[in-house]
């Protein structure tokens, strides 16, 4: 097997990690896990030994286990420096800021809104994102400041932030503001994004066809 093993499912946040892996250009083996008890399963003991949460994505690289999409993006940028996906250490303020803003605020704000959970104004200080509206306003400012969130150069932060924007605007969980649409369009034109999406779409279609055949 390759030095890097990627655990995923094409209908999951693993799509984010797949995109990041393709941006690095490094070799990896993919293990597609099932949501149900059919092996290989996310619920199985083998995968739970890697991620006790029983969810994908996860990577194992030279014995190092990394879970959580934002962490995987940051880790891979450092593990494959030749890909140029992270700024120099002294210039990582915006890079870290927006990478983890998307993980900590955008994800929570969008999920809360999707679940139709309203945070009372007097309780907004208790949640990290404050409100859905404020979070989207700040996100809009981040993607409007330049071609990419950390400046003029595409970085791993754009993979994670961009994935949130692309998914959200596609499925209606993030308002299709012009700044979001323009940012998403820039990222969707990247060869690594197109390749990763094609792989995951093909895997999802094959699994759907297999399931339909089994039910017939």
C-alpha positions as a Markdown table, in Angstrom:
| # | Residue | x | y | z |
|---|---|---|---|---|
| 1 | Unk | 0.0 | 0.0 | 0.0 |
| 2 | Unk | 1.0 | 3.6 | -0.4 |
| 3 | Unk | 2.5 | 5.6 | 2.5 |
| 4 | Unk | -0.8 | 7.5 | 2.7 |
| 5 | Unk | -4.1 | 5.7 | 3.1 |
| 6 | Unk | -7.3 | 7.7 | 2.7 |
| 7 | Unk | -10.6 | 6.5 | 4.3 |
| 8 | Unk | -13.7 | 7.9 | 2.8 |
| 9 | Unk | -17.1 | 7.6 | 1.2 |
| 10 | Unk | -18.1 | 9.5 | -1.9 |
| 11 | Unk | -21.2 | 10.8 | -0.2 |
| 12 | Unk | -19.4 | 12.4 | 2.7 |
| 13 | Unk | -17.1 | 15.2 | 3.7 |
| 14 | Unk | -14.4 | 12.9 | 2.4 |
| 15 | Unk | -14.9 | 14.8 | -0.9 |
| 16 | Unk | -13.1 | 17.7 | 0.8 |
| 17 | Unk | -10.1 | 15.6 | 1.7 |
| 18 | Unk | -10.1 | 13.9 | -1.8 |
| 19 | Unk | -9.8 | 17.4 | -3.4 |
| 20 | Unk | -6.9 | 18.3 | -1.1 |
| 21 | Unk | -5.1 | 15.0 | -1.8 |
| 22 | Unk | -5.4 | 15.7 | -5.6 |
| 23 | Unk | -4.1 | 19.2 | -5.0 |
| 24 | Unk | -0.9 | 17.8 | -3.4 |
| 25 | Unk | -0.3 | 15.5 | -6.4 |
| 26 | Unk | 1.0 | 12.8 | -4.0 |
| 27 | Unk | 0.2 | 9.1 | -4.3 |
| 28 | Unk | -2.4 | 7.6 | -2.0 |
| 29 | Unk | -4.6 | 4.5 | -1.6 |
| 30 | Unk | -8.3 | 5.0 | -1.0 |
| 31 | Unk | -10.5 | 2.8 | 1.2 |
| 32 | Unk | -14.2 | 3.3 | 0.6 |
| 33 | Unk | -16.2 | 2.6 | 3.8 |
| 34 | Unk | -19.9 | 1.8 | 4.1 |
| 35 | Unk | -22.3 | 3.7 | 6.4 |
| 36 | Unk | -24.1 | 0.5 | 7.3 |
| 37 | Unk | -22.6 | -2.6 | 8.9 |
| 38 | Unk | -21.4 | -4.1 | 5.6 |
| 39 | Unk | -17.6 | -4.4 | 5.7 |
| 40 | Unk | -15.6 | -2.3 | 5.2 |
| 41 | Unk | -17.7 | -0.3 | 7.6 |
| 42 | Unk | -17.3 | 3.0 | 9.4 |
| 43 | Unk | -18.9 | 1.2 | 12.4 |
| 44 | Unk | -16.4 | -1.7 | 12.3 |
| 45 | Unk | -13.7 | -2.3 | 14.8 |
| 46 | Unk | -10.9 | -1.9 | 12.3 |
| 47 | Unk | -11.9 | 1.7 | 11.4 |
| 48 | Unk | -12.9 | 2.6 | 14.9 |
| 49 | Unk | -9.3 | 1.9 | 15.9 |
| 50 | Unk | -8.3 | 4.7 | 13.5 |
| 51 | Unk | -11.2 | 7.1 | 14.2 |
| 52 | Unk | -13.2 | 6.2 | 17.3 |
| 53 | Unk | -15.9 | 8.6 | 16.1 |
| 54 | Unk | -16.6 | 6.2 | 13.3 |
| 55 | Unk | -16.8 | 8.8 | 10.6 |
| 56 | Unk | -14.9 | 9.8 | 7.5 |
| 57 | Unk | -12.6 | 11.2 | 6.3 |
| 58 | Unk | -9.5 | 10.0 | 7.9 |
| 59 | Unk | -5.9 | 9.6 | 6.6 |
| 60 | Unk | -3.0 | 7.5 | 7.9 |
| 61 | Unk | 0.3 | 8.9 | 6.6 |
| 62 | Unk | 3.5 | 7.1 | 7.6 |
| 63 | Unk | 1.8 | 6.0 | 10.8 |
| 64 | Unk | 0.3 | 9.4 | 11.6 |
| 65 | Unk | -3.5 | 9.4 | 11.9 |
| 66 | Unk | -5.3 | 12.6 | 11.0 |
| 67 | Unk | -9.1 | 13.1 | 11.2 |
| 68 | Unk | -11.3 | 16.2 | 10.7 |
| 69 | Unk | -11.3 | 17.9 | 7.3 |
| 70 | Unk | -9.6 | 21.2 | 8.3 |
| 71 | Unk | -6.9 | 19.3 | 10.1 |
| 72 | Unk | -6.3 | 17.0 | 7.1 |
| 73 | Unk | -6.0 | 20.0 | 4.8 |
| 74 | Unk | -3.5 | 21.7 | 7.1 |
| 75 | Unk | -1.5 | 18.5 | 7.6 |
| 76 | Unk | -1.3 | 17.7 | 3.9 |
| 77 | Unk | -0.1 | 21.2 | 3.0 |
| 78 | Unk | 2.8 | 20.7 | 5.4 |
| 79 | Unk | 3.4 | 17.1 | 4.4 |
| 80 | Unk | 3.7 | 18.0 | 0.8 |
| 81 | Unk | 5.5 | 21.4 | 0.8 |
| 82 | Unk | 6.4 | 21.0 | -2.9 |
| 83 | Unk | 2.8 | 21.6 | -3.8 |
| 84 | Unk | 2.9 | 25.1 | -2.4 |
| 85 | Unk | -0.4 | 24.9 | -0.5 |
| 86 | Unk | 0.6 | 26.8 | 2.6 |
| 87 | Unk | 2.2 | 30.2 | 3.0 |
| 88 | Unk | 5.5 | 30.6 | 4.7 |
| 89 | Unk | 5.1 | 30.2 | 8.5 |
| 90 | Unk | 5.5 | 34.0 | 9.1 |
| 91 | Unk | 2.7 | 34.7 | 6.6 |
| 92 | Unk | 0.0 | 32.3 | 7.9 |
| 93 | Unk | -2.2 | 34.7 | 9.8 |
| 94 | Unk | -5.0 | 34.8 | 7.2 |
| 95 | Unk | -4.4 | 31.2 | 6.2 |
| 96 | Unk | -5.1 | 29.8 | 9.7 |
| 97 | Unk | -7.8 | 32.4 | 10.4 |
| 98 | Unk | -10.1 | 31.5 | 7.6 |
| 99 | Unk | -9.3 | 27.8 | 7.6 |
| 100 | Unk | -10.5 | 27.5 | 11.1 |
| 101 | Unk | -13.2 | 30.1 | 10.8 |
| 102 | Unk | -14.8 | 27.8 | 8.3 |
| 103 | Unk | -14.4 | 24.8 | 10.5 |
| 104 | Unk | -15.5 | 26.5 | 13.7 |
| 105 | Unk | -18.1 | 29.1 | 12.6 |
| 106 | Unk | -19.3 | 28.4 | 9.1 |
| 107 | Unk | -19.9 | 24.7 | 9.6 |
| 108 | Unk | -21.8 | 25.3 | 12.8 |
| 109 | Unk | -23.8 | 28.2 | 11.5 |
| 110 | Unk | -24.9 | 26.4 | 8.4 |
| 111 | Unk | -25.7 | 23.2 | 10.2 |
| 112 | Unk | -27.8 | 25.0 | 12.8 |
| 113 | Unk | -29.7 | 26.9 | 10.1 |
| 114 | Unk | -30.3 | 23.7 | 8.1 |
| 115 | Unk | -31.7 | 22.0 | 11.2 |
| 116 | Unk | -34.0 | 25.0 | 11.7 |
| 117 | Unk | -32.6 | 25.7 | 15.1 |
| 118 | Unk | -32.8 | 29.4 | 16.1 |
| 119 | Unk | -30.3 | 30.9 | 18.5 |
| 120 | Unk | -32.0 | 33.5 | 20.6 |
| 121 | Unk | -30.3 | 36.9 | 20.4 |
| 122 | Unk | -29.6 | 36.8 | 24.1 |
| 123 | Unk | -27.8 | 33.4 | 23.7 |
| 124 | Unk | -25.7 | 34.2 | 20.7 |
| 125 | Unk | -22.6 | 34.9 | 22.9 |
| 126 | Unk | -22.8 | 31.2 | 23.9 |
| 127 | Unk | -22.2 | 29.9 | 20.4 |
| 128 | Unk | -19.0 | 30.4 | 18.5 |
| 129 | Unk | -20.6 | 31.7 | 15.4 |
| 130 | Unk | -23.0 | 34.3 | 16.9 |
| 131 | Unk | -25.6 | 34.2 | 14.1 |
| 132 | Unk | -26.0 | 32.7 | 10.7 |
| 133 | Unk | -26.3 | 36.2 | 9.2 |
| 134 | Unk | -23.2 | 37.6 | 10.8 |
| 135 | Unk | -21.2 | 34.5 | 9.9 |
| 136 | Unk | -22.1 | 34.8 | 6.2 |
| 137 | Unk | -21.3 | 38.5 | 6.2 |
| 138 | Unk | -17.8 | 37.8 | 7.6 |
| 139 | Unk | -17.4 | 34.9 | 5.1 |
| 140 | Unk | -18.4 | 37.2 | 2.2 |
| 141 | Unk | -15.7 | 39.7 | 3.3 |
| 142 | Unk | -13.1 | 37.0 | 3.4 |
| 143 | Unk | -13.8 | 35.7 | -0.1 |
| 144 | Unk | -14.1 | 39.2 | -1.5 |
| 145 | Unk | -10.8 | 40.5 | -0.3 |
| 146 | Unk | -8.8 | 38.9 | -3.0 |
| 147 | Unk | -8.8 | 36.0 | -5.4 |
| 148 | Unk | -8.2 | 33.6 | -2.5 |
| 149 | Unk | -8.8 | 33.8 | 1.2 |
| 150 | Unk | -5.1 | 34.0 | 2.2 |
| 151 | Unk | -4.2 | 36.5 | -0.5 |
| 152 | Unk | -3.2 | 36.2 | -4.2 |
| 153 | Unk | -2.2 | 32.5 | -4.0 |
| 154 | Unk | -4.4 | 29.4 | -3.7 |
| 155 | Unk | -3.8 | 27.5 | -0.4 |
| 156 | Unk | -5.2 | 24.6 | 1.6 |
| 157 | Unk | -7.5 | 27.1 | 3.3 |
| 158 | Unk | -9.3 | 27.6 | -0.1 |
| 159 | Unk | -9.9 | 23.9 | -0.2 |
| 160 | Unk | -11.8 | 23.9 | 3.1 |
| 161 | Unk | -13.4 | 27.3 | 2.8 |
| 162 | Unk | -14.2 | 26.7 | -0.8 |
| 163 | Unk | -15.8 | 23.3 | -0.2 |
| 164 | Unk | -18.1 | 24.9 | 2.3 |
| 165 | Unk | -19.1 | 27.6 | -0.2 |
| 166 | Unk | -19.4 | 25.3 | -3.1 |
| 167 | Unk | -21.6 | 22.8 | -1.2 |
| 168 | Unk | -23.6 | 25.5 | 0.5 |
| 169 | Unk | -24.5 | 27.5 | -2.6 |
| 170 | Unk | -25.2 | 24.3 | -4.5 |
| 171 | Unk | -27.7 | 22.9 | -2.0 |
| 172 | Unk | -29.1 | 26.2 | -0.7 |
| 173 | Unk | -27.6 | 26.2 | 2.8 |
| 174 | Unk | -25.5 | 29.3 | 1.9 |
| 175 | Unk | -27.1 | 32.3 | 0.2 |
| 176 | Unk | -25.9 | 32.5 | -3.4 |
| 177 | Unk | -24.4 | 36.0 | -3.0 |
| 178 | Unk | -22.4 | 37.1 | -6.0 |
| 179 | Unk | -19.1 | 37.0 | -4.1 |
| 180 | Unk | -19.8 | 33.4 | -3.1 |
| 181 | Unk | -20.7 | 32.4 | -6.6 |
| 182 | Unk | -17.6 | 34.0 | -8.1 |
| 183 | Unk | -15.3 | 32.4 | -5.6 |
| 184 | Unk | -16.9 | 29.0 | -6.1 |
| 185 | Unk | -16.6 | 29.3 | -9.8 |
| 186 | Unk | -12.9 | 30.1 | -9.6 |
| 187 | Unk | -12.3 | 27.0 | -7.5 |
| 188 | Unk | -14.4 | 24.6 | -9.5 |
| 189 | Unk | -12.3 | 25.3 | -12.5 |
| 190 | Unk | -9.2 | 23.9 | -10.8 |
| 191 | Unk | -7.9 | 20.6 | -12.4 |
| 192 | Unk | -7.6 | 18.9 | -9.0 |
| 193 | Unk | -11.1 | 19.8 | -8.0 |
| 194 | Unk | -12.4 | 18.5 | -11.4 |
| 195 | Unk | -10.4 | 15.3 | -11.0 |
| 196 | Unk | -11.5 | 14.7 | -7.4 |
| 197 | Unk | -15.1 | 15.3 | -8.2 |
| 198 | Unk | -15.0 | 12.9 | -11.2 |
| 199 | Unk | -13.6 | 10.2 | -9.0 |
| 200 | Unk | -16.1 | 10.6 | -6.2 |
| 201 | Unk | -19.0 | 11.0 | -8.7 |
| 202 | Unk | -18.0 | 7.7 | -10.4 |
| 203 | Unk | -17.7 | 5.9 | -7.1 |
| 204 | Unk | -21.1 | 7.2 | -5.9 |
| 205 | Unk | -22.7 | 6.1 | -9.2 |
| 206 | Unk | -21.1 | 2.7 | -9.0 |
| 207 | Unk | -22.3 | 2.2 | -5.5 |
| 208 | Unk | -25.8 | 3.3 | -6.4 |
| 209 | Unk | -25.9 | 0.9 | -9.3 |
| 210 | Unk | -24.6 | -1.9 | -7.2 |
| 211 | Unk | -27.2 | -1.2 | -4.5 |
| 212 | Unk | -30.0 | -1.1 | -7.1 |
| 213 | Unk | -28.8 | -4.4 | -8.6 |
| 214 | Unk | -28.8 | -6.0 | -5.2 |
| 215 | Unk | -32.4 | -4.9 | -4.5 |
| 216 | Unk | -33.6 | -6.1 | -7.9 |
